[in-house]
Amino acid sequence: MKPLALFAPLLLGMPFCAVAENADQRPPNVIVILADDLGHEDLGCYGSKDSLTPNIDRLAREGVRCTSAYVSAPQCAPSRAGLLSGRSQSRFGFDTNFSGAFDRIALERGWGMPHEIKLIPEYLRPLGYTTGIIGKWHLGYSADHNPLRHGFDSFTGYLAGGGYFLDQKDGARILNGAAPVTFDRPTYMTDYLSQQAVDYIEGHKDRPFFLYLAHYAPHVPLQAPQKYLDRFPRVGDLKRRTYLAMISALDDSVGQVLDTLQKEGLDKNTLVFFLSDNGGPSGDNEAMGENTSRNNPFSGVKGDLLEGGIRVPYIVRWPGRLPAGATYEAPVSSLDILATSIAIGGGKPQPELEGIDILPYLAGRKPPLNDRTFYWRFATLQAVRSGDYKLIRFYPGVDELNDIRANFTEDQSRDLDPVTHAGIYRKLDGALTAWGKSLPLPMWKVSLPSVTQRGLERHGYKGHEPYRPGVTTLPEIQNRQLVSREIYKQIYGVDIDNPRSFQQAATRDSTVPKED
């Protein structure tokens, strides 16, 4: 990859206004392609040796590859809530998935994205954009939380998840707007969503559009047609082979989008983002849907606030406006997508948004913004990164401080001593504590044990046998859940096993929707 600095002198002389100089020229299109549970090192352009991702690699060759990119949560639904709102989802209590038994309760009680929180389409439609979502929504299952009720002009996809091989019985799950889609022959979901994206671009080529293409791949279940499996004949592990085949299907989708933009003459007037919703659920994280993903070189997995859970592949492409083949090493966030989209659409900055317009930095018009501050809350976990330093609070009284540039693997032997680095620790501890106190309670309980493997393995907890990778037993899992309950009561004062108690506690904050 060519260093970004080499492009700065050229770009400083390029026109970079958000609205075209010619009033007849329309604002640029925006496409966000979101992968699901993709490992950081599972793309060729991020170091994979066994994946085949020529089209995503092409995105990186023709755009900017970000190497310190974060999402706002290490799990599917809250990460999407943050991306689409441009705000930390903990600001409105959308901290975790519903998941498991809570899916039914979420549907019955109409839990989902609060309607008072504006999403990307509600900001872009007044700027003249038509807006569409294709793929996975995951921000509410009831009719009142269909994407069409949250500002999107069109929706083709599914409200939650499921298998990849679609047939007639999937008509109740795959929707076109609010109407079920009928399949007359078996269809692979990734291929179906890819064709829907092509049709959307071709059907909206004459006006500015925002397209949110939210793939389910490579989330479990691991399923792929033979044509994709055949691309990896030398991979002996069937799980890994299937996972790579699913990524290859995802890569084909990216290629179809890029080819369609070029065919329709739209590629130079379209800003494309590619990223994952969180880190891969690799290793022993079966509760999060282990899929053989690789988050190298980072520690942690989906569900962690370690780098492996929240640091993701992130590529931004806009031919002629962003340098080709550049690498941007300063921190960026999924929360930046909305602010950036508003800026290029000619809108004014919105004070409620936490992201920024990153294009001047990616283009080299402004120096890299290294001193940013990001916050996370996920169940009982909290973290803050400010500049080069990161503090993770596994649970009250158990913190971990790191210089994240020097120790990006978060190697325990290189943790910073809070006493030796008292000034840094006090700054981050004070910022994280103040941020946490400013938040409402989560709107629902976490559906998984919220004490992470790393927290237990490295630090233990009073009354708890330390977690042992590979030899987890049912009593250990039950004990881990007991620890979760204890910490939840300590932090939030609620019983996480009683959804009514938890939701009633959450309504103590006026910003959280009350239960009917």
Secondary structure, 3 states (H helix, E strand, C coil): CEEHHHHHHHHHCCCCCCCCCCCCCCCCEEEEEEECCCCCCCCHHHCCCCCCCHHHHHHHHHCEEECCEECCCCCHHHHHHHHHHCCCHHHHCCCCCCCCCHHHHHHHHCCECCCCCCCHHHHHHHHCCEEEEEEECCCECCHHHCHHHHCCCEEEEECCCCCCEECHHHHHCEEECCEECCCCCCEEHHHHHHHHHHHHHHHCCCCCEEEEEECCCCCCCCCCCHHHHCCCCCCCCHHHHHHHHHHHHHHHHHHHHHHHHHHCCCHHHEEEEEEECCCCCCCCCHHHCCCCCCCCCCCCCCCCCCHHHHECCEEEECECCECCCEEECCCEECCHHHHHHHHHCCCCCCCCCCCCCCHHHHCCCCCCCCCCEEEEEECCEEEEEECCEEEEEEECCEEEEEECCCCCCCCHHHCCCCCCCHHHHHHHHHHHHHHHHCCCCCCCCCCCCCCCHHHHHHHCECCECCCCCCCCCHHHHHHHHHHHHHHHHHHHCCCCCCHHHHHHHHCCCCCCCCCC
